[in-house]
Amino acid sequence: MANNPSRSSPENGARAVVDKQRSIQQQQDGKDAAKSEKAGGAESKKQPVQAGATAQPAPPLPAQHLEKPGLEADMHLQPRFMAEGYKGSGKLEGLTALVTGGDSGIGRAVAVLFAREGADVAIFYLNEHEDADETKRCIEAEGQRCVLMSGDVKDAAFCRKVVEKTVSTFGKLDILVNNAAFQEHADSLEDLSEERFDETLRTNVYGYFHMAKAALPHLKKGSCIINTGSVTGLEGSSKLLDYSATKGAIHAFTKALASNLLDKGIRVNAVAPGPVWTPLNPADTDAGSIQKFGSATDMKRPAQPEELSPAYVFLASPVCSSYITGIVLPVTGSVGA
């Protein structure tokens, strides 16, 4: 593994977070196992839609249930994040980005494309060291520098340390991508404990707040913040009550912060993904249900991370989106959002 001196001090705190999240997961798994599996209605005969240059995986997906927080390295079907058809053109040349949850999934794909466009990238993650090391390797293969920092986004003091480490390493901070998240389904409101609600809220909303507040003193005119929202924040989700609530809050926070920072020349936008094949979902959904993941979209399949990352490049690049702030960009695989 790559040498990462920042791991030792926050490791115990990150371990406690992982233990808490796994406990929440295990409680829900037990409830799911107690219910008899029933076959759904007639399966749709429509074929998954492939609208890109490369055909992407479609249901049925591998039956697998990951232990939280979920390692991308353990997934039977590896998410596609390299976007091999994407050619960099210096859209982020000379800039520095900080990506939370950048070890895997959407965060990893975004970090790699940012590097391909010329940015140095700092990665803030919980404790998925194997995934983070692979992301670092990919960023460095693009010819850019990378620093890894592990810890808990719920910890405001550590968020400040992460920002300071980024600035001290790279000399500045131009782009903040708030992407770290916690998700665990619940069949009913009665299943949603206060502990679980608090973990989701503090990770998904407080984490974005802490990072934005820590980054702001270092952001200048032309800098930007990009928040990862969700289609669940636009439409809700019957089994993701707390997660949907946090994503709706993130969308509102994005628009409010965009207005607040407008006079400073700092843009704030969000991307609202639909279902994306990342460790987040096999670490939430049971092995049987994950096989159908994404099939409810109009495209009848989930997105791959590489289908989301160009949207982040677009919103990050001052040559692409200097006149865009306060938007929530849906990338959902369905018509309308």
VOBA-1610 file (N, C-alpha, C; in pm, whole numbers, padded with zeros to 5 digits, always signed):
BEGIN
Met+00084-00121+00000Met+00000+00000+00000Met+00087+00125+00000Ala+00029+00232-00056Ala+00102+00358-00055Ala+00115+00409+00088Asn+00228+00475+00118Asn+00249+00529+00252Asn+00156+00645+00277Asn+00083+00640+00387Asn-00014+00745+00417Asn-00010+00776+00565Pro+00075+00873+00606Pro+00090+00900+00749Pro-00034+00953+00816Ser-00133+01000+00737Ser-00253+01057+00798Ser-00348+00950+00851Arg-00318+00823+00822Arg-00411+00718+00860Arg-00412+00692+01009Ser-00300+00703+01076Ser-00290+00656+01213Ser-00378+00732+01310Ser-00376+00866+01306Ser-00447+00944+01407Ser-00599+00930+01400Pro-00661+00933+01282Pro-00808+00922+01279Pro-00858+00779+01266Glu-00766+00680+01266Glu-00806+00543+01236Glu-00908+00489+01336Asn-00888+00517+01465Asn-00981+00466+01565Asn-01120+00525+01548Gly-01125+00656+01517Gly-01254+00720+01495Gly-01324+00663+01373Ala-01249+00642+01265Ala-01307+00585+01143Ala-01356+00443+01170Arg-01278+00368+01251Arg-01317+00231+01284Arg-01450+00229+01359Ala-01468+00327+01450Ala-01593+00335+01526Ala-01710+00366+01435Val-01688+00452+01335Val-01793+00485+01240Val-01831+00361+01159Val-01731+00288+01113Val-01757+00166+01036Val-01836+00066+01120Asp-01797+00049+01247Asp-01868-00045+01335Asp-02015-00004+01352Lys-02038+00128+01368Lys-02175+00176+01384Lys-02257+00150+01257Gln-02197+00180+01141Gln-02270+00163+01016Gln-02295+00016+00986Arg-02200-00069+01022Arg-02222-00212+01002Arg-02330-00265+01096Ser-02339-00209+01218Ser-02444-00249+01311Ser-02581-00214+01255Ile-02592-00092+01198Ile-02718-00052+01135Ile-02752-00145+01020Gln-02651-00178+00939Gln-02672-00269+00826Gln-02718-00406+00874Gln-02654-00459+00977Gln-02688-00593+01026Gln-02830-00599+01082Gln-02872-00491+01148Gln-03010-00488+01199Gln-03110-00496+01085Gln-03082-00420+00977Gln-03173-00422+00863Gln-03167-00555+00789Asp-03047-00612+00777Asp-03033-00743+00713Asp-03117-00848+00785Gly-03119-00840+00918Gly-03197-00935+00995Gly-03345-00923+00967Lys-03393-00799+00955Lys-03534-00776+00922Lys-03568-00827+00783Asp-03474-00805+00689Asp-03497-00851+00552Asp-03502-01003+00546Ala-03410-01069+00621Ala-03402-01215+00618Ala-03527-01279+00677Ala-03595-01205+00768Ala-03714-01259+00834Ala-03836-01261+00742Lys-03825-01190+00630Lys-03938-01183+00537Lys-03918-01284+00425Ser-04025-01346+00385Ser-04016-01443+00277Ser-03999-01371+00144Glu-03912-01427+00061Glu-03886-01369-00071Glu-04004-01401-00161Lys-04061-01299-00218Lys-04174-01319-00309Lys-04137-01267-00447Ala-04178-01341-00545Ala-04151-01298-00683Ala-04233-01175-00714Gly-04174-01082-00785Gly-04245-00960-00823Gly-04338-00985-00939Gly-04385-00876-00996Gly-04474-00885-01111Gly-04399-00927-01234Ala-04465-00922-01344Ala-04405-00961-01471Ala-04286-00872-01503Glu-04180-00932-01543Glu-04061-00857-01577Glu-04083-00782-01708Ser-04023-00663-01712Ser-04034-00584-01833Ser-03961-00653-01947Lys-04021-00652-02064Lys-03959-00714-02181Lys-03870-00616-02255Lys-03869-00490-02212Lys-03787-00391-02280Lys-03640-00418-02254Gln-03559-00397-02354Gln-03416-00416-02342Gln-03350-00291-02284Pro-03243-00309-02205Pro-03170-00193-02153Pro-03121-00105-02266Val-03122+00025-02242Val-03082+00122-02343Val-02933+00149-02333Gln-02865+00142-02446Gln-02723+00175-02456Gln-02711+00294-02551Ala-02683+00410-02495Ala-02678+00532-02576Ala-02537+00588-02590Gly-02438+00517-02536Gly-02301+00564-02542Gly-02216+00484-02639Ala-02088+00517-02644Ala-01996+00449-02736Ala-01966+00308-02689Thr-01982+00283-02557Thr-01951+00153-02499Thr-02076+00094-02434Ala-02103-00032-02462Ala-02216-00098-02397Ala-02185-00118-02249Gln-02279-00080-02163Gln-02258-00088-02019Gln-02335-00207-01960Pro-02289-00261-01848Pro-02357-00375-01786Pro-02502-00344-01752Ala-02586-00445-01765Ala-02728-00429-01738Ala-02778-00548-01657Pro-02892-00534-01589Pro-02948-00646-01514Pro-02972-00768-01604Pro-02957-00889-01548Pro-02929-00917-01407Pro-02781-00895-01372Leu-02760-00828-01260Leu-02627-00799-01209Leu-02586-00908-01109Pro-02460-00918-01075Pro-02418-01023-00982Pro-02488-01013-00847Ala-02532-01126-00795Ala-02595-01131-00663Ala-02485-01121-00558Gln-02479-01009-00488Gln-02373-00987-00391Gln-02417-00886-00288His-02383-00911-00163His-02412-00817-00055His-02282-00786+00016Leu-02239-00660+00014Leu-02113-00620+00073Leu-02130-00574+00217Glu-02028-00597+00298Glu-02025-00543+00433Glu-01986-00396+00427Lys-02057-00310+00501Lys-02028-00168+00499Lys-01889-00140+00553Pro-01822-00036+00503Pro-01872+00065+00409Pro-01872+00020+00264Gly-01822-00098+00234Gly-01823-00149+00098Gly-01694-00120+00024Leu-01624-00224-00016Leu-01500-00208-00092Leu-01527-00234-00239Glu-01486-00141-00323Glu-01500-00162-00467Glu-01416-00281-00512Ala-01303-00301-00446Ala-01216-00413-00480Ala-01283-00548-00460Asp-01386-00554-00375Asp-01455-00679-00346Asp-01574-00705-00439Met-01609-00612-00523Met-01728-00628-00607Met-01701-00729-00719His-01796-00820-00740His-01781-00922-00844His-01781-00857-00982Leu-01864-00757-01002Leu-01864-00679-01125Leu-01801-00544-01093Gln-01681-00521-01140Gln-01609-00399-01108Gln-01675-00278-01177Pro-01706-00173-01103Pro-01760-00052-01165Pro-01663+00005-01268Arg-01717+00061-01372Arg-01635+00120-01477Arg-01615+00268-01445Phe-01490+00308-01431Phe-01462+00447-01391Phe-01357+00515-01477Met-01287+00442-01562Met-01176+00499-01636Met-01218+00588-01754Ala-01341+00572-01802Ala-01389+00656-01915Ala-01284+00662-02024Glu-01247+00547-02077Glu-01137+00539-02171Glu-01159+00619-02298Gly-01285+00643-02334Gly-01312+00723-02453Gly-01304+00872-02429Tyr-01286+00912-02303Tyr-01280+01055-02268Tyr-01137+01104-02283Lys-01118+01205-02367Lys-00987+01263-02390Lys-00976+01397-02317Gly-00876+01410-02232Gly-00857+01535-02160Gly-00809+01646-02252Ser-00842+01770-02214Ser-00802+01885-02295Ser-00760+02003-02209Gly-00715+01974-02086Gly-00664+02080-02000Gly-00769+02170-01938Lys-00892+02122-01927Lys-01000+02206-01872Lys-00977+02245-01726Leu-00899+02165-01653Leu-00872+02192-01511Leu-00722+02208-01486Glu-00648+02240-01588Glu-00503+02247-01576Glu-00460+02348-01470Gly-00371+02303-01381Gly-00318+02389-01277Gly-00407+02405-01156Leu-00522+02339-01153Leu-00615+02352-01041Leu-00596+02238-00941Thr-00649+02260-00821Thr-00644+02159-00715Thr-00786+02127-00670Ala-00816+01999-00659Ala-00948+01954-00618Ala-00939+01867-00493Leu-01041+01875-00411Leu-01057+01789-00293Leu-01189+01715-00309Val-01184+01581-00306Val-01303+01498-00328Val-01327+01412-00205Thr-01442+01428-00140Thr-01476+01340-00028Thr-01541+01214-00084Gly-01518+01102-00017Gly-01567+00975-00071Gly-01502+00945-00205Gly-01378+00988-00221Gly-01311+00976-00349Gly-01238+00845-00369Asp-01248+00754-00274Asp-01177+00627-00285Asp-01239+00533-00387Ser-01370+00546-00411Ser-01439+00450-00498Ser-01562+00515-00560Gly-01631+00437-00643Gly-01758+00481-00699Gly-01750+00610-00780Ile-01849+00696-00762Ile-01853+00822-00835Ile-01732+00908-00800Gly-01696+00911-00672Gly-01582+00993-00630Gly-01454+00954-00700Arg-01429+00823-00712Arg-01309+00776-00783Arg-01313+00819-00929Ala-01426+00799-00995Ala-01438+00834-01137Ala-01415+00983-01158Val-01470+01064-01069Val-01452+01209-01078Val-01305+01246-01059Ala-01241+01186-00959Ala-01101+01217-00931Ala-01012+01183-01049Val-01038+01071-01114Val-00957+01030-01228Val-00974+01127-01345Leu-01098+01167-01374Leu-01118+01261-01485Leu-01064+01399-01453Phe-01075+01441-01328Phe-01015+01569-01288Phe-00865+01565-01316Ala-00801+01453-01281Ala-00657+01440-01307Ala-00629+01441-01456Arg-00713+01374-01534Arg-00693+01372-01680Arg-00705+01512-01740Glu-00782+01597-01673Glu-00798+01734-01719Glu-00693+01828-01658Gly-00597+01772-01581Gly-00485+01852-01535Gly-00486+01895-01391Ala-00579+01845-01310Ala-00587+01886-01170Ala-00511+01789-01078Asp-00450+01842-00973Asp-00404+01761-00862Asp-00524+01733-00772Val-00527+01615-00710Val-00648+01574-00639Val-00616+01521-00500Ala-00684+01573-00399Ala-00680+01521-00264Ala-00805+01435-00242Ile-00787+01319-00182Ile-00896+01225-00158Ile-00918+01212-00008Phe-01042+01237+00036Phe-01082+01220+00177Phe-01180+01104+00181Tyr-01147+01000+00259Tyr-01230+00880+00262Tyr-01236+00827+00405Leu-01324+00729+00430Leu-01343+00678+00565Leu-01228+00587+00606Asn-01227+00463+00559Asn-01112+00376+00590Asn-01092+00266+00486Glu-01143+00288+00364Glu-01131+00189+00258Glu-00995+00205+00190His-00889+00167+00261His-00753+00198+00218His-00717+00132+00084Glu-00760+00010+00064Glu-00726-00060-00060Glu-00784+00014-00181Asp-00909+00056-00171Asp-00970+00133-00280Asp-00899+00266-00299Ala-00869+00333-00189Ala-00804+00464-00198Ala-00667+00455-00264Asp-00593+00351-00232Asp-00461+00334-00292Asp-00472+00313-00443Glu-00574+00240-00487Glu-00595+00220-00631Glu-00632+00351-00700Thr-00716+00432-00634Thr-00752+00562-00691Thr-00628+00650-00703Lys-00545+00650-00602Lys-00421+00727-00605Lys-00332+00682-00721Arg-00322+00551-00740Arg-00241+00498-00849Arg-00293+00548-00984Cys-00424+00548-01000Cys-00484+00592-01126Cys-00463+00742-01150Ile-00473+00821-01045Ile-00450+00965-01057Ile-00305+00993-01096Glu-00214+00925-01033Glu-00072+00945-01064Glu-00039+00894-01204Ala-00111+00792-01251Ala-00092+00743-01388Ala-00135+00847-01491Glu-00223+00939-01450Glu-00264+01049-01538Glu-00163+01164-01535Gly-00057+01149-01454Gly+00047+01251-01448Gly+00025+01358-01344Gln-00069+01336-01251Gln-00100+01436-01149Gln-00068+01385-01009Arg-00060+01477-00916Arg-00030+01444-00777Arg-00159+01408-00702Cys-00144+01324-00600Cys-00259+01283-00518Cys-00215+01268-00373Val-00300+01312-00282Val-00277+01290-00140Val-00402+01222-00083Leu-00382+01125+00005Leu-00492+01050+00067Leu-00505+01086+00214Met-00629+01103+00259Met-00656+01132+00400Met-00780+01055+00442Ser-00770+00978+00550Ser-00884+00899+00595Ser-00937+00953+00727Gly-01068+00950+00742Gly-01133+00998+00863Gly-01282+01014+00841Asp-01347+01080+00934Asp-01492+01090+00938Asp-01538+01231+00902Val-01621+01244+00799Val-01670+01377+00758Val-01762+01439+00862Lys-01810+01360+00959Lys-01893+01415+01066Lys-01811+01496+01166Asp-01680+01481+01160Asp-01588+01547+01253Asp-01544+01681+01193Ala-01599+01790+01243Ala-01570+01922+01187Ala-01423+01958+01198Ala-01362+01924+01312Ala-01221+01957+01332Ala-01134+01882+01231Phe-01167+01756+01205Phe-01086+01682+01111Phe-01109+01730+00968Cys-01229+01774+00936Cys-01255+01833+00804Cys-01164+01953+00781Arg-01147+02034+00886Arg-01057+02148+00875Arg-00913+02102+00851Lys-00872+01995+00919Lys-00737+01942+00899Lys-00718+01891+00758Val-00820+01828+00703Val-00812+01776+00566Val-00792+01890+00466Val-00868+01997+00483Val-00853+02112+00395Val-00714+02174+00410Glu-00670+02189+00533Glu-00538+02248+00557Glu-00427+02161+00496Lys-00442+02029+00508Lys-00342+01938+00450Lys-00342+01951+00297Thr-00459+01964+00237Thr-00468+01982+00092Thr-00397+02108+00049Val-00424+02217+00119Val-00364+02347+00084Val-00213+02346+00108Ser-00170+02285+00218Ser-00026+02282+00247Ser+00049+02194+00148Thr-00019+02090+00096Thr+00045+01999+00000Thr+00051+02059-00140Phe-00060+02117-00184Phe-00071+02163-00322Phe-00064+02316-00337Gly-00068+02387-00225Gly-00055+02533-00230Gly-00184+02609-00244Lys-00295+02539-00268Lys-00423+02608-00287Lys-00535+02505-00295Leu-00657+02555-00301Leu-00775+02472-00323Leu-00870+02547-00414Asp-00906+02483-00526Asp-00993+02547-00626Asp-01130+02481-00636Ile-01135+02350-00611Ile-01259+02274-00634Ile-01284+02183-00514Leu-01402+02194-00455Leu-01444+02100-00352Leu-01559+02017-00406Val-01543+01884-00401Val-01652+01793-00438Val-01697+01721-00312Asn-01816+01754-00264Asn-01877+01685-00150Asn-01951+01562-00203Asn-01902+01444-00166Asn-01956+01323-00227Asn-01976+01209-00127Ala-01911+01213-00011Ala-01922+01104+00086Ala-02067+01089+00134Ala-02111+00965+00152Ala-02250+00942+00191Ala-02267+00811+00266Phe-02373+00805+00347Phe-02416+00682+00411Phe-02559+00653+00368Gln-02587+00527+00335Gln-02722+00487+00291Gln-02753+00348+00344Glu-02872+00332+00401Glu-02922+00200+00440Glu-03074+00203+00430His-03131+00108+00358His-03275+00109+00333His-03353+00071+00458Ala-03480+00105+00459Ala-03574+00066+00564Ala-03711+00051+00500Asp-03778-00059+00529Asp-03908-00085+00466Asp-04018+00005+00520Ser-04002+00057+00641Ser-04107+00140+00700Ser-04046+00244+00791Leu-04123+00345+00825Leu-04078+00449+00916Leu-04048+00389+01053Glu-04124+00284+01091Glu-04101+00220+01221Glu-03961+00155+01228Asp-03909+00114+01114Asp-03776+00051+01111Asp-03663+00153+01123Leu-03696+00280+01108Leu-03594+00384+01104Leu-03569+00437+01244Ser-03460+00392+01305Ser-03428+00434+01441Ser-03371+00576+01440Glu-03374+00638+01557Glu-03315+00771+01570Glu-03163+00764+01547Glu-03102+00656+01591Glu-02958+00639+01569Glu-02925+00636+01420Arg-03005+00561+01345Arg-02981+00552+01201Arg-03006+00686+01133Phe-03116+00750+01169Phe-03147+00880+01110Phe-03035+00979+01136Asp-02983+00977+01258Asp-02876+01068+01296Asp-02748+01039+01217Glu-02715+00911+01198Glu-02595+00875+01123Glu-02606+00922+00977Thr-02722+00905+00916Thr-02742+00947+00778Thr-02737+01098+00765Leu-02807+01166+00855Leu-02813+01312+00850Leu-02675+01374+00873Arg-02606+01327+00974Arg-02477+01388+01009Arg-02370+01358+00904Thr-02377+01240+00842Thr-02282+01208+00736Thr-02311+01287+00610Asn-02436+01284+00566Asn-02471+01337+00434Asn-02491+01488+00432Val-02539+01546+00541Val-02566+01690+00543Val-02459+01764+00623Tyr-02437+01723+00747Tyr-02334+01788+00827Tyr-02197+01776+00760Gly-02170+01660+00699Gly-02042+01641+00631Gly-02020+01743+00522Tyr-02125+01772+00444Tyr-02114+01873+00337Tyr-02095+02012+00398Phe-02170+02039+00504Phe-02160+02168+00572Phe-02020+02189+00628His-01967+02088+00698His-01833+02100+00757His-01728+02125+00650Met-01736+02051+00540Met-01635+02064+00435Met-01645+02199+00365Ala-01765+02243+00336Ala-01781+02373+00269Ala-01730+02486+00358Lys-01761+02477+00486Lys-01718+02582+00579Lys-01566+02582+00594Ala-01505+02463+00598Ala-01360+02454+00610Ala-01290+02503+00483Ala-01350+02476+00368Ala-01287+02512+00240Ala-01300+02659+00206Leu-01408+02722+00250Leu-01441+02858+00205Leu-01327+02959+00222Pro-01256+02962+00334Pro-01149+03061+00346Pro-01040+03049+00240His-01030+02933+00176His-00926+02909+00078His-00975+02922-00066Leu-01106+02929-00084Leu-01161+02942-00219Leu-01157+03088-00262Lys-01134+03109-00388Lys-01124+03244-00441Lys-01217+03258-00561Lys-01220+03376-00617Lys-01301+03401-00736Lys-01265+03300-00845Gly-01366+03234-00900Gly-01343+03130-01000Gly-01343+02990-00944Ser-01340+02977-00810Ser-01345+02845-00748Ser-01488+02792-00750Cys-01504+02665-00712Cys-01640+02609-00713Cys-01654+02496-00613Ile-01778+02472-00577Ile-01817+02358-00493Ile-01919+02277-00572Ile-01900+02147-00576Ile-01997+02057-00641Ile-02042+01955-00538Asn-02172+01947-00516Asn-02231+01853-00422Asn-02296+01737-00496Thr-02281+01618-00444Thr-02350+01503-00500Thr-02486+01490-00433Gly-02591+01515-00511Gly-02728+01497-00464Gly-02777+01359-00504Ser-02903+01350-00543Ser-02958+01220-00582Ser-03097+01238-00642Val-03132+01146-00729Val-03270+01143-00779Val-03368+01124-00662Thr-03323+01060-00554Thr-03412+01044-00439Thr-03442+01178-00373Gly-03354+01275-00388Gly-03381+01408-00336Gly-03477+01486-00423Leu-03494+01442-00548Leu-03590+01504-00640Leu-03727+01437-00632Glu-03728+01306-00617Glu-03852+01230-00627Glu-03889+01155-00499Gly-03795+01144-00405Gly-03818+01062-00287Gly-03799+00915-00319Ser-03788+00834-00214Ser-03777+00689-00229Ser-03843+00625-00108Ser-03938+00536-00132Ser-04018+00481-00023Ser-03936+00403+00078Lys-03822+00348+00037Lys-03740+00269+00129Lys-03610+00339+00167Leu-03596+00463+00125Leu-03478+00542+00162Leu-03526+00676+00219Leu-03604+00667+00327Leu-03668+00786+00383Leu-03566+00887+00433Asp-03471+00841+00512Asp-03372+00933+00567Asp-03274+00980+00460Tyr-03230+00889+00375Tyr-03137+00923+00268Tyr-03199+01026+00174Ser-03325+01003+00135Ser-03394+01097+00048Ser-03403+01235+00112Ala-03433+01238+00241Ala-03444+01366+00312Ala-03311+01441+00309Thr-03201+01367+00328Thr-03071+01435+00327Thr-03036+01486+00188Lys-03073+01412+00086Lys-03040+01456-00050Lys-03125+01576-00091Gly-03251+01579-00046Gly-03331+01699-00068Gly-03270+01820+00001Ala-03219+01798+00123Ala-03153+01905+00197Ala-03028+01953+00123Ile-02953+01859+00065Ile-02833+01895-00011Ile-02868+01981-00131His-02977+01948-00199His-03019+02029-00314His-03052+02172-00271Ala-03124+02184-00160Ala-03160+02317-00109Ala-03034+02391-00061Phe-02945+02319+00007Phe-02820+02378+00055Phe-02737+02429-00063Thr-02736+02353-00172Thr-02662+02393-00292Thr-02713+02526-00344Lys-02844+02539-00358Lys-02901+02662-00414Lys-02882+02780-00320Ala-02900+02756-00190Ala-02884+02863-00092Ala-02738+02911-00086Leu-02644+02816-00085Leu-02503+02852-00078Leu-02458+02921-00207Ala-02515+02880-00319Ala-02483+02946-00446Ala-02520+03094-00439Ser-02637+03124-00385Ser-02678+03264-00370Ser-02587+03337-00272Asn-02551+03268-00163Asn-02469+03330-00059Asn-02330+03365-00109Leu-02275+03284-00198Leu-02137+03303-00244Leu-02127+03369-00382Leu-02240+03407-00436Leu-02241+03462-00572Leu-02150+03583-00587Asp-02158+03675-00492Asp-02079+03797-00502Asp-01929+03772-00489Lys-01893+03656-00435Lys-01750+03622-00423Lys-01697+03557-00550Gly-01785+03531-00647Gly-01743+03466-00770Gly-01716+03318-00753Ile-01776+03257-00649Ile-01762+03114-00623Ile-01892+03045-00662Arg-01883+02953-00755Arg-02003+02882-00802Arg-02029+02757-00717Val-02158+02725-00697Val-02198+02606-00621Val-02308+02535-00700Asn-02283+02411-00735Asn-02380+02332-00810Asn-02387+02190-00755Ala-02483+02115-00803Ala-02498+01975-00760Ala-02528+01887-00880Val-02489+01762-00868Val-02527+01658-00964Val-02620+01563-00890Ala-02732+01529-00952Ala-02829+01436-00892Ala-02830+01306-00971Pro-02748+01208-00931Pro-02745+01081-01004Pro-02869+00997-00978Gly-02903+00915-01076Gly-02996+00806-01054Gly-02917+00688-00998Pro-02964+00565-01019Pro-02890+00449-00968Pro-02756+00433-01040Val-02649+00421-00962Val-02513+00409-01016Val-02448+00286-00953Trp-02377+00209-01034Trp-02315+00086-00987Trp-02188+00119-00908Thr-02202+00130-00776Thr-02092+00160-00685Thr-02105+00071-00562Pro-02004+00067-00474Pro-02015-00015-00353Pro-02129+00026-00261Leu-02177+00150-00271Leu-02283+00198-00184Leu-02406+00109-00190Asn-02438+00060-00310Asn-02565-00012-00327Asn-02559-00160-00290Pro-02458-00237-00331Pro-02449-00375-00279Pro-02427-00379-00128Ala-02379-00268-00070Ala-02365-00261+00076Ala-02495-00222+00143Asp-02597-00193+00064Asp-02729-00158+00117Asp-02830-00267+00086Thr-02837-00307-00041Thr-02941-00398-00088Thr-02897-00543-00075Asp-02993-00633-00048Asp-02961-00774-00037Asp-02919-00831-00173Ala-02852-00947-00168Ala-02793-01004-00289Ala-02896-01032-00398Gly-03016-01074-00360Gly-03118-01102-00460Gly-03169-00976-00528Ser-03196-00874-00449Ser-03252-00750-00505Ser-03152-00675-00591Ile-03022-00684-00558Ile-02922-00606-00632Ile-02913-00651-00777Gln-02958-00772-00807Gln-02954-00819-00944Gln-03041-00734-01037Lys-03145-00672-00979Lys-03236-00589-01059Lys-03206-00440-01047Phe-03095-00406-00985Phe-03061-00267-00958Phe-03058-00185-01087Gly-03131-00076-01087Gly-03135+00015-01202Gly-03238-00019-01306Ser-03304-00134-01294Ser-03398-00177-01399Ser-03525-00093-01401Ala-03552-00017-01295Ala-03672+00066-01291Ala-03655+00199-01366Thr-03534+00231-01407Thr-03513+00354-01485Thr-03566+00334-01626Asp-03585+00445-01697Asp-03630+00435-01836Asp-03528+00360-01921Met-03401+00369-01885Met-03297+00299-01960Met-03279+00154-01916Lys-03353+00113-01812Lys-03356-00026-01766Lys-03221-00080-01720Arg-03136+00009-01672Arg-03006-00032-01621Arg-02950+00078-01533Pro-02853+00046-01446Pro-02787+00151-01369Pro-02681+00219-01454Ala-02641+00337-01411Ala-02526+00403-01472Ala-02398+00342-01418Gln-02291+00354-01493Gln-02157+00328-01443Gln-02097+00462-01400Pro-02006+00462-01302Pro-01948+00589-01256Pro-01891+00675-01368Glu-01835+00612-01471Glu-01777+00688-01581Glu-01882+00762-01664Glu-02009+00730-01644Glu-02116+00802-01713Glu-02158+00927-01634Leu-02114+00937-01508Leu-02144+01053-01424Leu-02030+01153-01422Ser-01907+01106-01423Ser-01791+01193-01400Ser-01777+01309-01498Pro-01812+01294-01626Pro-01799+01411-01715Pro-01888+01529-01673Ala-02000+01500-01606Ala-02087+01609-01558Ala-02015+01692-01452Tyr-01936+01626-01369Tyr-01859+01697-01266Tyr-01748+01781-01330Val-01684+01728-01432Val-01582+01805-01504Val-01646+01931-01563Phe-01761+01915-01624Phe-01832+02029-01683Phe-01861+02137-01579Leu-01912+02097-01463Leu-01945+02194-01360Leu-01822+02251-01290Ala-01712+02177-01291Ala-01590+02224-01226Ala-01512+02320-01314Ser-01521+02304-01444Ser-01435+02379-01536Ser-01483+02522-01556Pro-01400+02620-01527Pro-01441+02759-01550Pro-01456+02794-01697Val-01399+02713-01787Val-01417+02740-01930Val-01546+02678-01984Cys-01610+02594-01903Cys-01734+02529-01946Cys-01858+02587-01879Ser-01847+02625-01751Ser-01968+02656-01675Ser-01955+02781-01590Ser-01882+02881-01639Ser-01862+03003-01561Ser-01992+03080-01538Tyr-02097+03051-01616Tyr-02224+03122-01604Tyr-02332+03033-01541Ile-02288+02926-01475Ile-02381+02831-01416Ile-02356+02820-01267Thr-02457+02851-01187Thr-02448+02831-01042Thr-02587+02807-00985Gly-02593+02729-00879Gly-02719+02702-00811Gly-02808+02603-00883Ile-02752+02519-00970Ile-02836+02420-01039Ile-02818+02282-00976Val-02918+02197-00995Val-02910+02055-00962Val-02924+01981-01094Leu-02816+01923-01141Leu-02813+01859-01272Leu-02851+01712-01260Pro-02968+01673-01311Pro-03008+01533-01300Pro-02937+01447-01405Val-02879+01336-01362Val-02821+01236-01452Val-02880+01103-01408Thr-03001+01076-01454Thr-03083+00973-01389Thr-03117+00852-01477Gly-03088+00856-01606Gly-03125+00745-01692Gly-03273+00738-01721Ser-03346+00843-01687Ser-03491+00848-01712Ser-03529+00984-01772Val-03642+00985-01839Val-03691+01108-01899Val-03752+01196-01791Gly-03709+01322-01785Gly-03760+01412-01684Gly-03695+01383-01549Ala-03702+01482-01461Ala-03644+01464-01328Ala-03706+01566-01234
//
